[in-house]
Every structure is written in structure tokens, then in C-alpha cells.
Amino acid sequence: MSTTPLLHIEQRDEIVLLRLDRPDKRNSINNQLIAELGDFFAAPPEGMRVVVLHAAGEHFCAGLDLIEMLSQPKRNAIEGQRRSRAWHRVFDLMQFGEVPIVSVLKGAVVGGGLEMASATHVRVAEPSTFFQLPEGQRGIFVGGGGSVRIPRIIGPGRVVEMMLTGRRYDARQGLDLGLVHYLAEEGQGLAQALELARQIASNAPTSNYAVINGIARVAEMGYAEGLMAESFIAAATGADAAKRITGFFDARRQARGDGPAEPATDAAPDAAAAGPATGP
Ligand code: 1HE
């Protein structure tokens, strides 16, 4: 294992920029890189509210490090599963972690690169971006959650077809399919992602937490279970809602030239401590 980090970490106030820093190998994911990602997301730095995941060089990520894979032949099924399960743990920590992740896509977003991107919450792509799942052509299968996350975004039929034919989708097609949320100008992906990250960081942290941990899970539940789970999540959020809601109406009154609203502390002490009931 190299001692040079493959993940560059830079904290700018509430936003942490994580850069995949292996451009000479097209940011392909080896054991070291996945371990560094896992270490970061298992113990995120204090004060972090949003992560921007971007990449050095021309390509976001060329997927699994195929050279390393060849050098580590699996001896049995459990050993064979080990790498895949390690990726699952790390990408789960990302998708169901503490803060939203905005990714900046460009060039190759292939195989494990697409698996990683699909564990991020907001995806910004530059026009050079292309998506591919070349596992079939390499004689392997997705192992980083690709058969779980990607079909939930673009549908299982498209994933089957992508994997059988090795077809590439470009950035614009990615936008139509939901792999991309924002199409940036060439070279502007990071700037756009940072702008989005600042916007997301200004939300209530508990709301962001509820969104990234709640929506995808509730969507997997049955109707009644989903509604019940939603009501619990709604009850657990809203700690600073009174302040935010009052601020919202104050700003409107000020814009109209009226006086400020009554302070939110008018609420009963218990209710103020628990936060207002959210939802209907
Ligand atoms: C790599 C890898 C890699 C590049 N593992 N070393 N992923 C793939 O099948 C994608 C394979 N890579 C490519 O198709 C191309 O490299 C790219 C389209 C991404 C970029 O092309 P290009 O012309 O800019 O770069 P290059 O000349 O092909 O590669 C530059 C170097 O990166 C070269 O190393 P060098 O030492 O010869 O300079 C390549 O060997 C190295 N490189 N991609 C290792 N993937 C948990 S399951 C997930 C399963 C998968 O991810 S399957 C998809 C694997």
C-alpha cells in the first residue's frame, strides 16, 4: 500500500471537498482508496455539513482497479465477497451517512465509479461525462451496490441492457435518465457543486439528515409502513424550525415594510423544547 493519500481532504467552513486523487490511474478504486473513503465517512470532521466529492484529472473514476484485482486472485467464495462487502459498507456510509454529498462528474464514470456516484445525493456533470457498466465485457459483475442503486435510478431494464451491450450514456442522456441532476459548463462542475453545497448547508442539519436517511428507505416500504415511518421522522425533526419559520415570515414582512413577527418563544415551553410539530 502506498503511503501517499489517494483522497485529498479540504475543509472550507461547513463544506468538505473530497478529491479522488489518483489521476494517473484515472481514479480507479483500489483497496487503499476505498479504505480512505471508509475512514473519512466513518469519522467525519467536526462541523461538516455537506461533502463535495470531485476528482483530479480528466475522469471522475474508472471503477475497480483491475490491475490490483488481477494481482489478488480470490481463493474461495468468502474471500471473493470480501472486496464487494467492503465497498458496500463504504458506499452505505456515504448514502446513509450524516451529511449530503454533492458529486462532480466528468469523463469516465464507469463501473465502480458509477456505483460510487450513485451513492451520492446530488450529481453535477460536466459535458465530458460518460456512464458505462463494462463489467460484462471484463467478465465480472457489479460488486459495489450497482445492481441495487443504479436500477433504482434508471430502472432495472436499462441496467441489464447497459451491462449486456456495454453501451455508454453521455452527460445529456444521463440528465434525462436521472443519473445527472445538473449539467454544468465544461470546467464549471466544481463551482456549481459548491454553490449547491452552500445552499444545502444552509438547511437545518436534521432536515438534511432526515432527507438522506429517510426518503430512500421509506420509498422501499409498503404504503402503510412508509406513512408510519414518515410520521416518526417528522416527529424527530424540527428542533430549530420555530426560529427558521419565524425568520421566513419576518423576512417577508420586512420586504413589505411591516414590523417583525411576534417572537417564536410565545409557544408553550414544552413545545418549544421539542420543536413544533412538523407536517399536518
Ligand atoms: C486503470 C483503470 C482501471 C485506467 N484499473 N488501472 N473499469 C474499466 O473497465 C475502465 C477501464 N479504463 C478505461 O476504459 C480507460 O482507462 C478510461 C476511459 C477510464 C480512460 O482512458 P485514458 O485513455 O484516458 O487512460 P488509459 O491510457 O486507458 O489509462 C491510463 C492509466 O490508468 C493506465 O495506467 P498506466 O500505468 O499504463 O499509465 C491504465 O492502466 C490505468 N487505468 N483504468 C486499473 N479500472 C466492485 S465491482 C466494480 C467493477 C468495475 O468497476 S468494472 C469497470 C472497470
Boltz pocket constraint, residues with backbone or C-beta under 6 A from the ligand:
constraints:
  - pocket:
      binder: B
      contacts: [[A, 23], [A, 24], [A, 25], [A, 26], [A, 28], [A, 59], [A, 61], [A, 62], [A, 63], [A, 64], [A, 65], [A, 66], [A, 67], [A, 68], [A, 84], [A, 87], [A, 108], [A, 110], [A, 111], [A, 112], [A, 113], [A, 134], [A, 135], [A, 138], [A, 140], [A, 141], [A, 142], [A, 143], [A, 144]]
      max_distance: 6.0
